[in-house]
């Protein structure tokens, strides 16, 4: 491909056009979302498994404002949205990254209509935002088992203990 990984970071409008074009070419588009604050092996495993479910992987990340609204704590996110987007875009298996400001990616999912929606298995099927939209349009919703012991919250707690 040879493009700078920063070219993988796209606006919602640009991504919408890209997804339509890819789907017309018969490509299966996979979508997942999250904060991805401190990238760890749990995230990498989820992304690798998500990528295997289709041809193109889109990762939507919560904006800084959206993370603060989720009340993960006043110090979160630890990594600003632009940097989180760059780190994800640098991964070979990630084709596109976009940032959303809303508390959930519902509007984005409604607009993009990916073929496969992926979340970690910590989310109950019924609680996966956008799952009804995807199923109604003939797509799949896939829950991927988490890697035990890995979460940004656990990492933050470990760092706190080490520095106190």
N, CA, C and O atoms as a DFTB+ gen file, in Angstrom:
656 C
 N C O
     1  1       0.831      -1.199       0.000
     2  2       0.000       0.000       0.000
     3  2       0.870       1.254       0.000
     4  3       0.635       2.172      -0.785
     5  1       1.878       1.297       0.882
     6  2       2.836       2.382       0.844
     7  2       2.361       3.722       1.378
     8  3       3.155       4.659       1.468
     9  1       1.084       3.838       1.736
    10  2       0.589       5.119       2.255
    11  2       1.015       5.303       3.698
    12  3       1.270       4.334       4.413
    13  1       1.088       6.534       4.110
    14  2       1.345       6.840       5.511
    15  2       0.180       6.296       6.328
    16  3      -0.975       6.371       5.910
    17  1       0.500       5.744       7.508
    18  2      -0.586       5.200       8.332
    19  2      -1.588       6.280       8.703
    20  3      -2.739       5.976       9.014
    21  1      -1.161       7.546       8.675
    22  2      -2.090       8.635       9.027
    23  2      -3.227       8.749       8.009
    24  3      -4.282       9.305       8.317
    25  1      -3.015       8.223       6.794
    26  2      -4.076       8.254       5.786
    27  2      -5.203       7.279       6.126
    28  3      -6.271       7.321       5.516
    29  1      -4.960       6.405       7.098
    30  2      -6.003       5.481       7.543
    31  2      -7.006       6.183       8.450
    32  3      -8.111       5.678       8.644
    33  1      -6.646       7.333       9.008
    34  2      -7.538       8.060       9.924
    35  2      -8.474       8.912       9.083
    36  3      -8.040       9.818       8.371
    37  1      -9.766       8.608       9.173
    38  2     -10.751       9.238       8.289
    39  2     -11.918       9.852       9.051
    40  3     -12.266       9.434      10.156
    41  1     -12.502      10.854       8.419
    42  2     -13.735      11.442       8.955
    43  2     -14.875      10.474       8.668
    44  3     -14.754       9.579       7.832
    45  1     -15.965      10.667       9.363
    46  2     -17.156       9.845       9.172
    47  2     -17.662       9.914       7.728
    48  3     -18.004       8.889       7.138
    49  1     -17.708      11.115       7.166
    50  2     -18.232      11.300       5.802
    51  2     -17.358      10.568       4.785
    52  3     -17.868       9.889       3.894
    53  1     -16.043      10.712       4.923
    54  2     -15.100      10.063       4.013
    55  2     -15.216       8.544       4.139
    56  3     -15.200       7.828       3.137
    57  1     -15.331       8.066       5.358
    58  2     -15.423       6.630       5.619
    59  2     -16.707       6.049       5.045
    60  3     -16.710       4.926       4.542
    61  1     -17.773       6.790       5.114
    62  2     -19.062       6.342       4.593
    63  2     -18.947       6.046       3.095
    64  3     -19.448       5.027       2.621
    65  1     -18.293       6.930       2.360
    66  2     -18.094       6.734       0.911
    67  2     -17.191       5.528       0.645
    68  3     -17.449       4.735      -0.260
    69  1     -16.134       5.403       1.441
    70  2     -15.186       4.290       1.285
    71  2     -15.899       2.952       1.505
    72  3     -15.717       2.013       0.731
    73  1     -16.716       2.870       2.570
    74  2     -17.433       1.630       2.897
    75  2     -18.383       1.247       1.759
    76  3     -18.430       0.084       1.359
    77  1     -19.140       2.216       1.238
    78  2     -20.067       1.917       0.125
    79  2     -19.289       1.322      -1.055
    80  3     -19.701       0.325      -1.647
    81  1     -18.160       1.953      -1.381
    82  2     -17.353       1.497      -2.523
    83  2     -16.839       0.068      -2.276
    84  3     -16.920      -0.787      -3.158
    85  1     -16.314      -0.180      -1.080
    86  2     -15.787      -1.509      -0.748
    87  2     -16.886      -2.570      -0.814
    88  3     -16.674      -3.663      -1.338
    89  1     -18.056      -2.238      -0.279
    90  2     -19.159      -3.206      -0.287
    91  2     -19.639      -3.482      -1.714
    92  3     -20.007      -4.611      -2.040
    93  1     -19.634      -2.458      -2.554
    94  2     -19.996      -2.677      -3.973
    95  2     -18.998      -3.612      -4.651
    96  3     -19.354      -4.344      -5.575
    97  1     -17.740      -3.585      -4.186
    98  2     -16.704      -4.476      -4.735
    99  2     -16.782      -5.876      -4.119
   100  3     -15.967      -6.742      -4.437
   101  1     -17.767      -6.095      -3.236
   102  2     -17.934      -7.409      -2.629
   103  2     -17.073      -7.651      -1.401
   104  3     -16.962      -8.784      -0.931
   105  1     -16.468      -6.604      -0.882
   106  2     -15.631      -6.744       0.322
   107  2     -16.510      -6.766       1.572
   108  3     -17.525      -6.072       1.650
   109  1     -16.096      -7.581       2.551
   110  2     -16.818      -7.646       3.822
   111  2     -16.157      -6.674       4.799
   112  3     -14.969      -6.791       5.099
   113  1     -16.945      -5.710       5.293
   114  2     -16.443      -4.663       6.184
   115  2     -16.759      -5.016       7.640
   116  3     -17.909      -5.269       7.998
   117  1     -15.716      -5.028       8.465
   118  2     -15.833      -5.342       9.894
   119  2     -15.634      -4.051      10.682
   120  3     -14.769      -3.236      10.363
   121  1     -16.454      -3.884      11.716
   122  2     -16.422      -2.662      12.528
   123  2     -16.310      -3.038      14.005
   124  3     -17.014      -3.927      14.484
   125  1     -15.430      -2.360      14.711
   126  2     -15.412      -2.466      16.166
   127  2     -15.143      -1.089      16.737
   128  3     -14.699      -0.186      16.028
   129  1     -15.412      -0.937      18.011
   130  2     -15.216       0.379      18.622
   131  2     -14.798       0.241      20.075
   132  3     -14.989      -0.805      20.696
   133  1     -14.232       1.302      20.602
   134  2     -13.828       1.327      22.006
   135  2     -12.993       2.556      22.288
   136  3     -12.824       3.425      21.433
   137  1     -12.471       2.615      23.506
   138  2     -11.632       3.747      23.912
   139  2     -10.183       3.533      23.488
   140  3      -9.520       4.469      23.041
   141  1      -9.692       2.299      23.627
   142  2      -8.316       1.953      23.269
   143  2      -7.326       2.947      23.887
   144  3      -6.451       3.485      23.208
   145  1      -7.491       3.173      25.195
   146  2      -6.702       4.209      25.862
   147  2      -5.232       3.830      26.001
   148  3      -4.367       4.561      25.518
   149  1      -4.929       2.713      26.646
   150  2      -3.560       2.197      26.663
   151  2      -3.617       0.886      25.904
   152  3      -4.157      -0.098      26.409
   153  1      -3.072       0.857      24.703
   154  2      -3.169      -0.339      23.866
   155  2      -2.422      -1.489      24.530
   156  3      -1.260      -1.343      24.907
   157  1      -3.089      -2.633      24.673
   158  2      -2.474      -3.795      25.319
   159  2      -2.823      -5.070      24.550
   160  3      -3.564      -5.030      23.568
   161  1      -2.281      -6.196      25.006
   162  2      -2.423      -7.464      24.290
   163  2      -3.894      -7.874      24.134
   164  3      -4.242      -8.539      23.159
   165  1      -4.746      -7.495      25.062
   166  2      -6.176      -7.782      24.934
   167  2      -6.768      -7.077      23.715
   168  3      -7.535      -7.668      22.955
   169  1      -6.399      -5.800      23.537
   170  2      -6.869      -5.054      22.367
   171  2      -6.349      -5.697      21.075
   172  3      -7.100      -5.884      20.117
   173  1      -5.059      -6.030      21.064
   174  2      -4.428      -6.574      19.861
   175  2      -5.106      -7.890      19.464
   176  3      -5.376      -8.122      18.285
   177  1      -5.377      -8.741      20.441
   178  2      -6.038     -10.023      20.179
   179  2      -7.425      -9.794      19.587
   180  3      -7.800     -10.446      18.612
   181  1      -8.189      -8.869      20.174
   182  2      -9.529      -8.553      19.668
   183  2      -9.437      -8.060      18.222
   184  3     -10.206      -8.499      17.368
   185  1      -8.506      -7.156      17.949
   186  2      -8.383      -6.593      16.603
   187  2      -7.949      -7.644      15.580
   188  3      -8.451      -7.660      14.456
   189  1      -7.023      -8.517      15.965
   190  2      -6.586      -9.588      15.052
   191  2      -7.751     -10.521      14.720
   192  3      -7.942     -10.901      13.565
   193  1      -8.517     -10.880      15.731
   194  2      -9.648     -11.792      15.508
   195  2     -10.751     -11.109      14.710
   196  3     -11.411     -11.744      13.888
   197  1     -10.952      -9.820      14.950
   198  2     -11.964      -9.059      14.204
   199  2     -11.584      -9.016      12.722
   200  3     -12.433      -9.210      11.853
   201  1     -10.322      -8.764      12.446
   202  2      -9.846      -8.651      11.060
   203  2     -10.096      -9.951      10.289
   204  3     -10.412      -9.920       9.099
   205  1      -9.955     -11.084      10.965
   206  2     -10.167     -12.379      10.295
   207  2     -11.611     -12.593       9.856
   208  3     -11.885     -13.487       9.056
   209  1     -12.535     -11.787      10.369
   210  2     -13.954     -11.958      10.048
   211  2     -14.365     -11.260       8.746
   212  3     -15.520     -11.342       8.328
   213  1     -13.418     -10.580       8.117
   214  2     -13.761      -9.880       6.878
   215  2     -12.530      -9.423       6.131
   216  3     -11.421      -9.903       6.365
   217  1     -12.750      -8.475       5.217
   218  2     -11.666      -7.985       4.362
   219  2     -11.087      -6.668       4.857
   220  3      -9.898      -6.400       4.678
   221  1     -11.918      -5.854       5.473
   222  2     -11.525      -4.503       5.878
   223  2     -11.962      -4.288       7.321
   224  3     -13.111      -4.551       7.675
   225  1     -11.033      -3.804       8.157
   226  2     -11.355      -3.546       9.570
   227  2     -11.364      -2.050       9.857
   228  3     -10.377      -1.345       9.642
   229  1     -12.507      -1.592      10.346
   230  2     -12.659      -0.199      10.777
   231  2     -12.710      -0.185      12.292
   232  3     -13.477      -0.934      12.898
   233  1     -11.890       0.670      12.912
   234  2     -11.911       0.833      14.360
   235  2     -12.380       2.257      14.656
   236  3     -11.757       3.229      14.229
   237  1     -13.483       2.366      15.390
   238  2     -14.007       3.675      15.791
   239  2     -13.644       3.885      17.252
   240  3     -13.922       3.037      18.099
   241  1     -13.016       5.026      17.541
   242  2     -12.631       5.286      18.926
   243  2     -13.441       6.439      19.514
   244  3     -13.797       7.400      18.832
   245  1     -13.714       6.300      20.806
   246  2     -14.390       7.375      21.529
   247  2     -13.463       8.585      21.576
   248  3     -12.265       8.450      21.824
   249  1     -14.024       9.765      21.336
   250  2     -13.251      11.000      21.492
   251  2     -12.928      11.199      22.974
   252  3     -13.521      10.546      23.833
   253  1     -12.003      12.085      23.267
   254  2     -11.654      12.389      24.660
   255  2     -12.903      12.819      25.426
   256  3     -13.142      12.374      26.548
   257  1     -13.695      13.691      24.803
   258  2     -14.918      14.208      25.440
   259  2     -15.894      13.069      25.735
   260  3     -16.510      13.021      26.800
   261  1     -16.020      12.163      24.780
   262  2     -16.919      11.024      24.927
   263  2     -16.458      10.112      26.068
   264  3     -17.287       9.593      26.815
   265  1     -15.144       9.913      26.207
   266  2     -14.617       9.076      27.297
   267  2     -14.902       9.729      28.650
   268  3     -15.294       9.052      29.601
   269  1     -14.705      11.038      28.733
   270  2     -14.995      11.735      30.002
   271  2     -16.475      11.596      30.355
   272  3     -16.828      11.472      31.528
   273  1     -17.344      11.616      29.334
   274  2     -18.787      11.468      29.555
   275  2     -19.129      10.059      30.036
   276  3     -20.142       9.866      30.707
   277  1     -18.294       9.074      29.701
   278  2     -18.520       7.687      30.143
   279  2     -18.095       7.500      31.599
   280  3     -18.259       6.420      32.167
   281  1     -17.550       8.556      32.195
   282  2     -17.093       8.580      33.591
   283  2     -16.136       7.437      33.933
   284  3     -16.334       6.701      34.900
   285  1     -15.103       7.313      33.118
   286  2     -14.054       6.333      33.415
   287  2     -13.087       6.918      34.445
   288  3     -12.136       6.255      34.860
   289  1     -13.331       8.141      34.844
   290  2     -12.459       8.799      35.819
   291  2     -11.907      10.084      35.240
   292  3     -11.753      10.206      34.024
   293  1     -11.608      11.046      36.103
   294  2     -11.189      12.375      35.642
   295  2      -9.847      12.376      34.895
   296  3      -9.577      13.272      34.096
   297  1      -9.020      11.376      35.158
   298  2      -7.701      11.347      34.507
   299  2      -7.741      10.627      33.156
   300  3      -6.728      10.560      32.460
   301  1      -8.897      10.093      32.789
   302  2      -8.988       9.366      31.534
   303  2      -9.596      10.255      30.456
   304  3     -10.452      11.073      30.793
   305  1      -9.225      10.157      29.214
   306  2      -8.223       9.203      28.755
   307  2      -6.805       9.639      29.120
   308  3      -6.528      10.827      29.290
   309  1      -5.930       8.671      29.235
   310  2      -4.523       8.966      29.501
   311  2      -3.845       9.438      28.219
   312  3      -2.931      10.262      28.254
   313  1      -4.303       8.908      27.090
   314  2      -3.724       9.227      25.782
   315  2      -4.765      10.001      24.969
   316  3      -5.891       9.529      24.810
   317  1      -4.409      11.179      24.455
   318  2      -5.361      11.981      23.673
   319  2      -5.843      11.267      22.403
   320  3      -5.132      10.430      21.846
   321  1      -7.042      11.603      21.957
   322  2      -7.691      10.909      20.835
   323  2      -6.823      10.847      19.577
   324  3      -6.771       9.806      18.921
   325  1      -6.160      11.912      19.238
   326  2      -5.345      11.943      18.014
   327  2      -4.223      10.896      18.097
   328  3      -3.921      10.214      17.118
   329  1      -3.614      10.787      19.289
   330  2      -2.527       9.821      19.477
   331  2      -3.061       8.397      19.502
   332  3      -2.435       7.492      18.950
   333  1      -4.221       8.185      20.142
   334  2      -4.819       6.845      20.138
   335  2      -5.132       6.422      18.709
   336  3      -4.916       5.267      18.340
   337  1      -5.643       7.354      17.901
   338  2      -5.972       7.067      16.500
   339  2      -4.706       6.694      15.724
   340  3      -4.722       5.757      14.926
   341  1      -3.617       7.420      15.954
   342  2      -2.350       7.135      15.245
   343  2      -1.796       5.762      15.616
   344  3      -1.332       5.023      14.748
   345  1      -1.843       5.423      16.895
   346  2      -1.332       4.118      17.341
   347  2      -2.125       2.991      16.677
   348  3      -1.538       2.029      16.182
   349  1      -3.449       3.105      16.664
   350  2      -4.279       2.075      16.027
   351  2      -4.035       2.007      14.521
   352  3      -3.967       0.923      13.943
   353  1      -3.905       3.176      13.891
   354  2      -3.695       3.227      12.437
   355  2      -2.361       2.607      12.049
   356  3      -2.196       2.146      10.920
   357  1      -1.410       2.592      12.976
   358  2      -0.093       2.019      12.689
   359  2      -0.109       0.486      12.681
   360  3       0.848      -0.141      12.227
   361  1      -1.186      -0.113      13.177
   362  2      -1.285      -1.581      13.187
   363  2      -1.642      -2.092      11.794
   364  3      -2.547      -1.574      11.140
   365  1      -0.919      -3.112      11.355
   366  2      -1.107      -3.645       9.997
   367  2      -2.542      -4.105       9.744
   368  3      -3.065      -3.897       8.649
   369  1      -3.182      -4.723      10.725
   370  2      -4.519      -5.282      10.521
   371  2      -5.647      -4.273      10.523
   372  3      -6.772      -4.597      10.142
   373  1      -5.358      -3.053      10.949
   374  2      -6.391      -2.007      11.008
   375  2      -6.354      -1.226       9.700
   376  3      -5.323      -0.663       9.331
   377  1      -7.490      -1.196       9.000
   378  2      -7.544      -0.504       7.704
   379  2      -7.938       0.956       7.833
   380  3      -7.397       1.810       7.131
   381  1      -8.883       1.251       8.730
   382  2      -9.326       2.633       8.919
   383  2      -9.641       2.886      10.389
   384  3     -10.066       1.989      11.117
   385  1      -9.422       4.131      10.803
   386  2      -9.743       4.567      12.166
   387  2     -10.563       5.839      12.044
   388  3     -10.274       6.704      11.217
   389  1     -11.587       5.941      12.876
   390  2     -12.365       7.175      12.938
   391  2     -12.666       7.469      14.394
   392  3     -12.617       6.577      15.241
   393  1     -12.977       8.721      14.681
   394  2     -13.232       9.160      16.064
   395  2     -14.683       9.620      16.143
   396  3     -15.160      10.344      15.269
   397  1     -15.383       9.197      17.198
   398  2     -16.770       9.671      17.378
   399  2     -16.920      10.381      18.715
   400  3     -16.313       9.997      19.715
   401  1     -17.753      11.439      18.710
   402  2     -17.966      12.279      19.897
   403  2     -19.131      11.830      20.768
   404  3     -19.175      12.133      21.960
   405  1     -20.076      11.104      20.170
   406  2     -21.276      10.703      20.901
   407  2     -20.903       9.675      21.967
   408  3     -19.836       9.064      21.903
   409  1     -21.797       9.486      22.957
   410  2     -21.511       8.479      23.994
   411  2     -21.402       7.064      23.419
   412  3     -20.659       6.236      23.945
   413  1     -22.143       6.787      22.340
   414  2     -22.079       5.460      21.706
   415  2     -21.885       5.648      20.196
   416  3     -22.124       6.733      19.667
   417  1     -21.450       4.582      19.504
   418  2     -21.247       4.678      18.059
   419  2     -22.511       4.395      17.242
   420  3     -22.417       4.090      16.053
   421  1     -23.681       4.492      17.858
   422  2     -24.932       4.115      17.178
   423  2     -25.114       4.842      15.842
   424  3     -25.386       4.205      14.825
   425  1     -24.967       6.170      15.838
   426  2     -25.157       6.936      14.592
   427  2     -24.151       6.523      13.532
   428  3     -24.484       6.425      12.350
   429  1     -22.930       6.286      13.957
   430  2     -21.856       5.880      13.043
   431  2     -22.173       4.515      12.425
   432  3     -22.006       4.325      11.221
   433  1     -22.625       3.577      13.238
   434  2     -22.986       2.241      12.757
   435  2     -24.156       2.347      11.775
   436  3     -24.175       1.692      10.733
   437  1     -25.126       3.185      12.132
   438  2     -26.298       3.391      11.264
   439  2     -25.850       3.946       9.905
   440  3     -26.378       3.554       8.863
   441  1     -24.883       4.851       9.927
   442  2     -24.403       5.473       8.687
   443  2     -23.542       4.518       7.865
   444  3     -23.696       4.443       6.646
   445  1     -22.642       3.793       8.515
   446  2     -21.693       2.939       7.782
   447  2     -22.285       1.596       7.370
   448  3     -21.924       1.053       6.327
   449  1     -23.198       1.056       8.188
   450  2     -23.778      -0.274       7.948
   451  2     -22.716      -1.319       7.580
   452  3     -22.739      -1.874       6.482
   453  1     -21.785      -1.583       8.506
   454  2     -20.775      -2.617       8.233
   455  2     -21.439      -3.989       8.140
   456  3     -22.579      -4.169       8.567
   457  1     -20.713      -4.948       7.577
   458  2     -21.245      -6.307       7.427
   459  2     -21.125      -7.098       8.724
   460  3     -21.943      -7.972       9.012
   461  1     -20.087      -6.776       9.507
   462  2     -19.838      -7.484      10.763
   463  2     -19.550      -6.455      11.853
   464  3     -18.744      -5.543      11.672
   465  1     -20.225      -6.622      12.983
   466  2     -20.017      -5.765      14.147
   467  2     -19.376      -6.628      15.233
   468  3     -19.912      -7.675      15.595
   469  1     -18.228      -6.187      15.753
   470  2     -17.476      -6.972      16.729
   471  2     -17.352      -6.223      18.046
   472  3     -17.064      -5.026      18.069
   473  1     -17.574      -6.946      19.152
   474  2     -17.319      -6.404      20.493
   475  2     -16.705      -7.517      21.333
   476  3     -16.790      -8.697      20.991
   477  1     -16.090      -7.120      22.430
   478  2     -15.567      -8.100      23.371
   479  2     -16.712      -8.825      24.049
   480  3     -17.812      -8.285      24.172
   481  1     -16.453     -10.059      24.491
   482  2     -17.505     -10.886      25.098
   483  2     -17.923     -10.376      26.473
   484  3     -18.819     -10.946      27.095
   485  1     -17.278      -9.294      26.962
   486  2     -17.755      -8.689      28.210
   487  2     -19.079      -7.966      27.961
   488  3     -19.772      -7.597      28.909
   489  1     -19.427      -7.766      26.710
   490  2     -20.708      -7.161      26.351
   491  2     -21.712      -8.264      26.069
   492  3     -21.458      -9.142      25.245
   493  1     -22.850      -8.224      26.748
   494  2     -23.928      -9.173      26.454
   495  2     -24.450      -8.839      25.064
   496  3     -24.486      -7.671      24.676
   497  1     -24.857      -9.863      24.313
   498  2     -25.357      -9.651      22.951
   499  2     -26.391      -8.538      22.875
   500  3     -26.327      -7.679      21.996
   501  1     -27.330      -8.559      23.787
   502  2     -28.410      -7.577      23.770
   503  2     -27.899      -6.166      24.058
   504  3     -28.539      -5.186      23.678
   505  1     -26.757      -6.060      24.723
   506  2     -26.232      -4.749      25.091
   507  2     -25.297      -4.143      24.063
   508  3     -24.786      -3.042      24.268
   509  1     -25.065      -4.842      22.958
   510  2     -24.140      -4.329      21.942
   511  2     -24.848      -3.279      21.097
   512  3     -25.797      -3.575      20.371
   513  1     -24.367      -2.052      21.209
   514  2     -24.957      -0.925      20.495
   515  2     -24.887      -1.168      18.990
   516  3     -23.830      -1.494      18.450
   517  1     -26.024      -1.004      18.326
   518  2     -26.071      -1.157      16.873
   519  2     -26.350      -2.572      16.399
   520  3     -26.494      -2.807      15.199
   521  1     -26.430      -3.533      17.342
   522  2     -26.598      -4.930      16.924
   523  2     -27.903      -5.152      16.141
   524  3     -27.928      -5.928      15.186
   525  1     -28.986      -4.471      16.547
   526  2     -30.259      -4.654      15.821
   527  2     -30.142      -4.148      14.389
   528  3     -30.646      -4.781      13.462
   529  1     -29.475      -3.002      14.207
   530  2     -29.303      -2.418      12.866
   531  2     -28.554      -3.396      11.966
   532  3     -28.947      -3.629      10.823
   533  1     -27.471      -3.967      12.493
   534  2     -26.628      -4.879      11.705
   535  2     -27.393      -6.153      11.360
   536  3     -27.376      -6.605      10.215
   537  1     -28.059      -6.727      12.353
   538  2     -28.810      -7.977      12.090
   539  2     -29.930      -7.738      11.078
   540  3     -30.163      -8.561      10.193
   541  1     -30.629      -6.589      11.218
   542  2     -31.737      -6.267      10.310
   543  2     -31.261      -6.145       8.869
   544  3     -31.979      -6.504       7.936
   545  1     -30.034      -5.631       8.695
   546  2     -29.515      -5.459       7.328
   547  2     -28.783      -6.717       6.847
   548  3     -28.098      -6.685       5.824
   549  1     -28.931      -7.833       7.593
   550  2     -28.354      -9.107       7.151
   551  2     -26.910      -9.339       7.574
   552  3     -26.271     -10.285       7.116
   553  1     -26.396      -8.479       8.446
   554  2     -25.012      -8.632       8.896
   555  2     -24.897      -9.524      10.120
   556  3     -25.889     -10.047      10.628
   557  1     -23.651      -9.687      10.586
   558  2     -23.376     -10.531      11.757
   559  2     -22.892      -9.677      12.919
   560  3     -22.228      -8.657      12.732
   561  1     -23.242     -10.119      14.130
   562  2     -22.705      -9.511      15.348
   563  2     -21.889     -10.607      16.032
   564  3     -22.407     -11.686      16.320
   565  1     -20.609     -10.322      16.291
   566  2     -19.712     -11.325      16.850
   567  2     -19.109     -10.820      18.158
   568  3     -18.575      -9.713      18.232
   569  1     -19.209     -11.665      19.188
   570  2     -18.579     -11.366      20.484
   571  2     -17.304     -12.182      20.587
   572  3     -17.320     -13.400      20.408
   573  1     -16.192     -11.502      20.879
   574  2     -14.883     -12.170      20.943
   575  2     -14.444     -12.276      22.399
   576  3     -14.468     -11.284      23.128
   577  1     -14.039     -13.482      22.829
   578  2     -13.613     -13.654      24.223
   579  2     -12.443     -12.727      24.565
   580  3     -11.553     -12.496      23.747
   581  1     -12.468     -12.205      25.784
   582  2     -11.405     -11.307      26.230
   583  2     -10.186     -12.093      26.691
   584  3     -10.294     -13.252      27.094
   585  1      -9.033     -11.455      26.627
   586  2      -7.815     -12.034      27.181
   587  2      -7.836     -11.713      28.672
   588  3      -7.835     -10.545      29.062
   589  1      -7.855     -12.750      29.500
   590  2      -7.996     -12.546      30.949
   591  2      -6.863     -11.703      31.529
   592  3      -5.697     -11.850      31.162
   593  1      -7.246     -10.814      32.447
   594  2      -6.251     -10.033      33.174
   595  2      -5.773      -8.773      32.468
   596  3      -4.919      -8.057      32.991
   597  1      -6.313      -8.496      31.288
   598  2      -5.870      -7.315      30.560
   599  2      -6.988      -6.304      30.389
   600  3      -8.012      -6.601      29.772
   601  1      -6.797      -5.122      30.929
   602  2      -7.684      -3.990      30.672
   603  2      -6.904      -2.733      31.014
   604  3      -5.970      -2.765      31.815
   605  1      -7.294      -1.631      30.401
   606  2      -6.607      -0.367      30.686
   607  2      -6.785      -0.020      32.162
   608  3      -5.856       0.481      32.796
   609  1      -7.968      -0.281      32.713
   610  2      -8.234       0.017      34.119
   611  2      -7.275      -0.762      35.022
   612  3      -6.740      -0.214      35.985
   613  1      -7.060      -2.051      34.704
   614  2      -6.122      -2.882      35.475
   615  2      -4.704      -2.320      35.358
   616  3      -3.969      -2.266      36.344
   617  1      -4.322      -1.900      34.144
   618  2      -2.983      -1.317      33.944
   619  2      -2.812      -0.038      34.764
   620  3      -1.775       0.172      35.392
   621  1      -3.835       0.810      34.750
   622  2      -3.775       2.077      35.504
   623  2      -3.600       1.774      36.991
   624  3      -2.795       2.419      37.663
   625  1      -4.348       0.796      37.511
   626  2      -4.231       0.424      38.929
   627  2      -2.830      -0.095      39.240
   628  3      -2.257       0.244      40.276
   629  1      -2.275      -0.922      38.341
   630  2      -0.930      -1.463      38.535
   631  2       0.112      -0.336      38.588
   632  3       1.007      -0.346      39.433
   633  1      -0.018       0.614      37.691
   634  2       0.913       1.769      37.646
   635  2       0.789       2.579      38.941
   636  3       1.790       3.000      39.521
   637  1      -0.455       2.789      39.383
   638  2      -0.680       3.535      40.628
   639  2       0.022       2.867      41.819
   640  3       0.661       3.530      42.636
   641  1      -0.117       1.520      41.897
   642  2       0.508       0.789      43.010
   643  2       2.019       0.920      42.951
   644  3       2.668       1.096      43.982
   645  1       2.585       0.836      41.750
   646  2       4.045       0.911      41.590
   647  2       4.588       2.301      41.938
   648  3       5.721       2.432      42.401
   649  1       3.779       3.324      41.714
   650  2       4.285       4.691      41.917
   651  2       3.968       5.239      43.300
   652  3       4.351       6.363      43.626
   653  1       3.268       4.449      44.120
   654  2       2.935       4.971      45.466
   655  2       3.891       4.457      46.524
   656  3       3.754       4.796      47.699
